[in-house]
Amino acid sequence: MQFLVFILLYPILWLISILPFRLLYAFSDGVYALVYNIIGYRKKIVRENIAMALPHLSTEERLVIEKKFYHHMCDMFLEMIKTMSISKEEMDKRYTFTNIDLYLELEKKQKSIAVLMAHYASYEWAISMNSIINFEGFAIYKKIANKYFDKLVRDIRSKFKATLITNRETISVIEKNAKNNHLGIYGFASDQSPQLSKTHHWTTFMGIETPVHTGAEMLAKRFDMNVIFLKTRKVKRGYYEATFEYLVDNPKEVPNYQISDEFLRRVEKQILEAPEYYLWTHKRWKHKRK
């Protein structure tokens, strides 16, 4: 059944991926009308999240953000499909780094690097950095149930020299690399809600008490990695600008959870600057402290 689903959907995905960007975004406008106006995909969750995170805004202002978010989400989903066929030259033009020198200076310290980022703007296209860095780039992701689509995702990202590891493989891979003195950069999208049973720390995020993913911080401490934040800004439709922000180079000396808290402060600032580009469809504030 998995293979049947794959062979039925793959040709459609490929056809979408080879569309010129002008037609891709025209198609995205149609997808938006279907997803937002007819299906109403997770609209209740999105509306509740925006209301909780941005209570200072009026109902009308939050509705504007909601609609802009759905437009962006549809664009981002189709941009992810476009990655199947996009050239390196086109990617470099559409996803640029403002201060790659900051990152390259950290490489000279000969320590692995943990890069923390949010589900914001085009977090998928951040894989393009692997073509301009020297360390091996590891992207941590949740394995897709359909093994054929899982392989497709791996193949797409390998175009940009990214090595995918599942969240269950993360510790063993980092441990092996450290033992072999193999330097790498590990990408953590740590802004979504963790399993409550695995929660070790609570803090406020957008003014709401919430559990926090602390795995990236703990691994950085354990393996003495430099820690940076990748901030992405949407310049205009189909164009993004990424900036590295220094966090710490001595994580073992920093009090526990300070790095995770500072990461969320950076994410909050990013959201408040342009909230329509945050991934509001996840139940980020579903857990309550007993």
VEXSE-568183 format. One record per residue (C-alpha): residue in three letters; x, y, z; residue number from 1. Coordinates in steps of 0.25 Angstrom, whole numbers, plus 5000, padded with zeros to 4 digits. Layout:
N
- r / x / y / z / k
- ala / X / Y / Z / NUM
...
***
This chain:
290
- r / x / y / z / k
- met / 5000 / 5000 / 5000 / 1
- gln / 5011 / 5010 / 5003 / 2
- phe / 5018 / 5008 / 4990 / 3
- leu / 5004 / 5009 / 4983 / 4
- val / 5002 / 5023 / 4990 / 5
- phe / 5016 / 5027 / 4986 / 6
- ile / 5015 / 5024 / 4971 / 7
- leu / 5001 / 5031 / 4970 / 8
- leu / 5006 / 5043 / 4977 / 9
- tyr / 5020 / 5044 / 4972 / 10
- pro / 5017 / 5049 / 4958 / 11
- ile / 5008 / 5060 / 4963 / 12
- leu / 5019 / 5065 / 4973 / 13
- trp / 5029 / 5064 / 4961 / 14
- leu / 5020 / 5072 / 4952 / 15
- ile / 5018 / 5083 / 4963 / 16
- ser / 5033 / 5083 / 4965 / 17
- ile / 5036 / 5087 / 4951 / 18
- leu / 5026 / 5098 / 4950 / 19
- pro / 5033 / 5112 / 4948 / 20
- phe / 5032 / 5120 / 4961 / 21
- arg / 5021 / 5129 / 4955 / 22
- leu / 5012 / 5118 / 4952 / 23
- leu / 5016 / 5111 / 4966 / 24
- tyr / 5011 / 5123 / 4973 / 25
- ala / 4998 / 5124 / 4965 / 26
- phe / 4995 / 5110 / 4968 / 27
- ser / 4998 / 5113 / 4983 / 28
- asp / 4987 / 5124 / 4983 / 29
- gly / 4978 / 5113 / 4978 / 30
- val / 4982 / 5103 / 4989 / 31
- tyr / 4980 / 5114 / 4999 / 32
- ala / 4966 / 5116 / 4995 / 33
- leu / 4964 / 5101 / 4997 / 34
- val / 4971 / 5100 / 5010 / 35
- tyr / 4966 / 5112 / 5017 / 36
- asn / 4953 / 5115 / 5011 / 37
- ile / 4947 / 5101 / 5008 / 38
- ile / 4955 / 5091 / 5017 / 39
- gly / 4958 / 5100 / 5028 / 40
- tyr / 4971 / 5092 / 5031 / 41
- arg / 4974 / 5093 / 5046 / 42
- lys / 4967 / 5107 / 5046 / 43
- lys / 4962 / 5105 / 5061 / 44
- ile / 4976 / 5102 / 5066 / 45
- val / 4983 / 5113 / 5058 / 46
- arg / 4972 / 5124 / 5063 / 47
- glu / 4974 / 5119 / 5077 / 48
- asn / 4989 / 5119 / 5077 / 49
- ile / 4990 / 5133 / 5071 / 50
- ala / 4979 / 5138 / 5081 / 51
- met / 4988 / 5132 / 5093 / 52
- ala / 5001 / 5137 / 5087 / 53
- leu / 4997 / 5151 / 5083 / 54
- pro / 4986 / 5155 / 5093 / 55
- his / 4989 / 5170 / 5091 / 56
- leu / 4984 / 5170 / 5077 / 57
- ser / 4970 / 5172 / 5073 / 58
- thr / 4961 / 5161 / 5067 / 59
- glu / 4962 / 5168 / 5053 / 60
- glu / 4978 / 5169 / 5054 / 61
- arg / 4979 / 5154 / 5058 / 62
- leu / 4970 / 5150 / 5046 / 63
- val / 4979 / 5158 / 5037 / 64
- ile / 4991 / 5150 / 5042 / 65
- glu / 4983 / 5137 / 5041 / 66
- lys / 4980 / 5139 / 5026 / 67
- lys / 4994 / 5143 / 5023 / 68
- phe / 4999 / 5131 / 5031 / 69
- tyr / 4991 / 5122 / 5022 / 70
- his / 4996 / 5128 / 5009 / 71
- his / 5010 / 5127 / 5014 / 72
- met / 5008 / 5112 / 5019 / 73
- cys / 5003 / 5108 / 5005 / 74
- asp / 5015 / 5115 / 4998 / 75
- met / 5025 / 5108 / 5008 / 76
- phe / 5019 / 5095 / 5005 / 77
- leu / 5020 / 5096 / 4990 / 78
- glu / 5034 / 5102 / 4992 / 79
- met / 5037 / 5089 / 4999 / 80
- ile / 5033 / 5081 / 4987 / 81
- lys / 5040 / 5091 / 4978 / 82
- thr / 5053 / 5086 / 4985 / 83
- met / 5052 / 5073 / 4977 / 84
- ser / 5056 / 5080 / 4964 / 85
- ile / 5062 / 5094 / 4969 / 86
- ser / 5076 / 5096 / 4964 / 87
- lys / 5087 / 5101 / 4974 / 88
- glu / 5088 / 5114 / 4967 / 89
- glu / 5073 / 5117 / 4968 / 90
- met / 5074 / 5113 / 4983 / 91
- asp / 5086 / 5122 / 4986 / 92
- lys / 5078 / 5133 / 4980 / 93
- arg / 5066 / 5131 / 4988 / 94
- tyr / 5071 / 5127 / 5001 / 95
- thr / 5083 / 5136 / 5005 / 96
- phe / 5092 / 5137 / 5017 / 97
- thr / 5096 / 5151 / 5022 / 98
- asn / 5107 / 5147 / 5031 / 99
- ile / 5113 / 5133 / 5027 / 100
- asp / 5127 / 5139 / 5032 / 101
- leu / 5122 / 5138 / 5046 / 102
- tyr / 5119 / 5123 / 5045 / 103
- leu / 5132 / 5120 / 5037 / 104
- glu / 5140 / 5127 / 5049 / 105
- leu / 5133 / 5117 / 5058 / 106
- glu / 5138 / 5106 / 5050 / 107
- lys / 5152 / 5110 / 5052 / 108
- lys / 5150 / 5107 / 5067 / 109
- gln / 5150 / 5092 / 5063 / 110
- lys / 5138 / 5089 / 5071 / 111
- ser / 5125 / 5083 / 5066 / 112
- ile / 5113 / 5093 / 5065 / 113
- ala / 5099 / 5093 / 5070 / 114
- val / 5090 / 5102 / 5061 / 115
- leu / 5076 / 5105 / 5068 / 116
- met / 5065 / 5110 / 5059 / 117
- ala / 5050 / 5111 / 5059 / 118
- his / 5039 / 5106 / 5050 / 119
- tyr / 5038 / 5120 / 5044 / 120
- ala / 5039 / 5125 / 5030 / 121
- ser / 5046 / 5115 / 5021 / 122
- tyr / 5053 / 5106 / 5031 / 123
- glu / 5053 / 5095 / 5021 / 124
- trp / 5062 / 5103 / 5011 / 125
- ala / 5072 / 5105 / 5022 / 126
- ile / 5079 / 5092 / 5017 / 127
- ser / 5085 / 5100 / 5006 / 128
- met / 5096 / 5105 / 5016 / 129
- asn / 5102 / 5091 / 5014 / 130
- ser / 5108 / 5095 / 5001 / 131
- ile / 5116 / 5106 / 5006 / 132
- ile / 5121 / 5101 / 5020 / 133
- asn / 5133 / 5091 / 5023 / 134
- phe / 5127 / 5083 / 5034 / 135
- glu / 5117 / 5072 / 5031 / 136
- gly / 5103 / 5077 / 5033 / 137
- phe / 5093 / 5068 / 5040 / 138
- ala / 5078 / 5071 / 5039 / 139
- ile / 5070 / 5064 / 5050 / 140
- tyr / 5056 / 5060 / 5046 / 141
- lys / 5045 / 5051 / 5050 / 142
- lys / 5044 / 5039 / 5041 / 143
- ile / 5033 / 5038 / 5031 / 144
- ala / 5024 / 5026 / 5033 / 145
- asn / 5024 / 5023 / 5018 / 146
- lys / 5038 / 5018 / 5015 / 147
- tyr / 5037 / 5022 / 5000 / 148
- phe / 5034 / 5037 / 5004 / 149
- asp / 5044 / 5036 / 5015 / 150
- lys / 5055 / 5032 / 5004 / 151
- leu / 5050 / 5043 / 4995 / 152
- val / 5052 / 5054 / 5006 / 153
- arg / 5066 / 5048 / 5009 / 154
- asp / 5070 / 5049 / 4994 / 155
- ile / 5065 / 5063 / 4992 / 156
- arg / 5073 / 5068 / 5004 / 157
- ser / 5085 / 5060 / 5000 / 158
- lys / 5085 / 5069 / 4988 / 159
- phe / 5090 / 5080 / 4997 / 160
- lys / 5100 / 5071 / 5004 / 161
- ala / 5091 / 5070 / 5017 / 162
- thr / 5092 / 5057 / 5025 / 163
- leu / 5078 / 5053 / 5031 / 164
- ile / 5077 / 5047 / 5044 / 165
- thr / 5065 / 5043 / 5051 / 166
- asn / 5062 / 5049 / 5065 / 167
- arg / 5064 / 5034 / 5071 / 168
- glu / 5078 / 5034 / 5064 / 169
- thr / 5083 / 5047 / 5069 / 170
- ile / 5090 / 5044 / 5082 / 171
- ser / 5097 / 5031 / 5076 / 172
- val / 5102 / 5039 / 5063 / 173
- ile / 5107 / 5051 / 5071 / 174
- glu / 5114 / 5041 / 5081 / 175
- lys / 5120 / 5033 / 5070 / 176
- asn / 5125 / 5046 / 5063 / 177
- ala / 5131 / 5052 / 5075 / 178
- lys / 5138 / 5039 / 5078 / 179
- asn / 5144 / 5039 / 5064 / 180
- asn / 5147 / 5054 / 5065 / 181
- his / 5138 / 5056 / 5053 / 182
- leu / 5133 / 5071 / 5053 / 183
- gly / 5119 / 5074 / 5050 / 184
- ile / 5108 / 5084 / 5050 / 185
- tyr / 5095 / 5079 / 5056 / 186
- gly / 5081 / 5086 / 5053 / 187
- phe / 5071 / 5086 / 5064 / 188
- ala / 5057 / 5092 / 5062 / 189
- ser / 5054 / 5092 / 5076 / 190
- asp / 5042 / 5102 / 5078 / 191
- gln / 5030 / 5092 / 5077 / 192
- ser / 5024 / 5084 / 5089 / 193
- pro / 5032 / 5072 / 5095 / 194
- gln / 5025 / 5060 / 5100 / 195
- leu / 5021 / 5063 / 5114 / 196
- ser / 5027 / 5050 / 5120 / 197
- lys / 5041 / 5055 / 5114 / 198
- thr / 5039 / 5069 / 5120 / 199
- his / 5050 / 5074 / 5129 / 200
- his / 5048 / 5089 / 5128 / 201
- trp / 5036 / 5099 / 5128 / 202
- thr / 5037 / 5113 / 5124 / 203
- thr / 5029 / 5124 / 5118 / 204
- phe / 5028 / 5125 / 5103 / 205
- met / 5020 / 5137 / 5097 / 206
- gly / 5016 / 5139 / 5111 / 207
- ile / 5010 / 5125 / 5113 / 208
- glu / 5016 / 5115 / 5123 / 209
- thr / 5020 / 5103 / 5114 / 210
- pro / 5029 / 5091 / 5114 / 211
- val / 5042 / 5093 / 5106 / 212
- his / 5051 / 5084 / 5097 / 213
- thr / 5064 / 5083 / 5104 / 214
- gly / 5071 / 5072 / 5096 / 215
- ala / 5079 / 5082 / 5088 / 216
- glu / 5085 / 5089 / 5100 / 217
- met / 5088 / 5076 / 5108 / 218
- leu / 5095 / 5070 / 5096 / 219
- ala / 5103 / 5083 / 5094 / 220
- lys / 5107 / 5083 / 5108 / 221
- arg / 5111 / 5068 / 5108 / 222
- phe / 5119 / 5069 / 5095 / 223
- asp / 5124 / 5083 / 5097 / 224
- met / 5118 / 5089 / 5084 / 225
- asn / 5118 / 5104 / 5080 / 226
- val / 5103 / 5108 / 5080 / 227
- ile / 5097 / 5118 / 5070 / 228
- phe / 5083 / 5123 / 5066 / 229
- leu / 5079 / 5123 / 5051 / 230
- lys / 5069 / 5135 / 5049 / 231
- thr / 5061 / 5135 / 5036 / 232
- arg / 5054 / 5146 / 5030 / 233
- lys / 5044 / 5146 / 5018 / 234
- val / 5049 / 5157 / 5009 / 235
- lys / 5037 / 5155 / 4999 / 236
- arg / 5030 / 5144 / 4993 / 237
- gly / 5040 / 5133 / 4990 / 238
- tyr / 5052 / 5140 / 4996 / 239
- tyr / 5058 / 5138 / 5009 / 240
- glu / 5070 / 5144 / 5017 / 241
- ala / 5077 / 5136 / 5028 / 242
- thr / 5085 / 5142 / 5039 / 243
- phe / 5094 / 5134 / 5049 / 244
- glu / 5093 / 5139 / 5064 / 245
- tyr / 5104 / 5135 / 5074 / 246
- leu / 5099 / 5128 / 5086 / 247
- val / 5110 / 5122 / 5094 / 248
- asp / 5123 / 5115 / 5092 / 249
- asn / 5125 / 5109 / 5106 / 250
- pro / 5112 / 5102 / 5109 / 251
- lys / 5117 / 5094 / 5120 / 252
- glu / 5119 / 5107 / 5128 / 253
- val / 5105 / 5112 / 5126 / 254
- pro / 5094 / 5109 / 5136 / 255
- asn / 5085 / 5098 / 5132 / 256
- tyr / 5073 / 5103 / 5123 / 257
- gln / 5079 / 5116 / 5121 / 258
- ile / 5082 / 5113 / 5106 / 259
- ser / 5068 / 5108 / 5104 / 260
- asp / 5062 / 5120 / 5110 / 261
- glu / 5070 / 5129 / 5102 / 262
- phe / 5067 / 5122 / 5089 / 263
- leu / 5052 / 5124 / 5092 / 264
- arg / 5054 / 5139 / 5094 / 265
- arg / 5060 / 5140 / 5081 / 266
- val / 5048 / 5132 / 5075 / 267
- glu / 5039 / 5141 / 5082 / 268
- lys / 5046 / 5153 / 5076 / 269
- gln / 5045 / 5147 / 5062 / 270
- ile / 5030 / 5144 / 5063 / 271
- leu / 5027 / 5158 / 5068 / 272
- glu / 5034 / 5164 / 5056 / 273
- ala / 5025 / 5157 / 5046 / 274
- pro / 5016 / 5147 / 5053 / 275
- glu / 5010 / 5142 / 5040 / 276
- tyr / 5022 / 5134 / 5037 / 277
- tyr / 5022 / 5125 / 5049 / 278
- leu / 5016 / 5111 / 5048 / 279
- trp / 5003 / 5113 / 5056 / 280
- thr / 4997 / 5099 / 5052 / 281
- his / 5004 / 5091 / 5064 / 282
- lys / 4998 / 5091 / 5078 / 283
- arg / 5009 / 5098 / 5084 / 284
- trp / 5002 / 5101 / 5097 / 285
- lys / 4994 / 5088 / 5099 / 286
- his / 5001 / 5084 / 5112 / 287
- lys / 4998 / 5090 / 5125 / 288
- arg / 5006 / 5089 / 5138 / 289
- lys / 4999 / 5081 / 5148 / 290
***
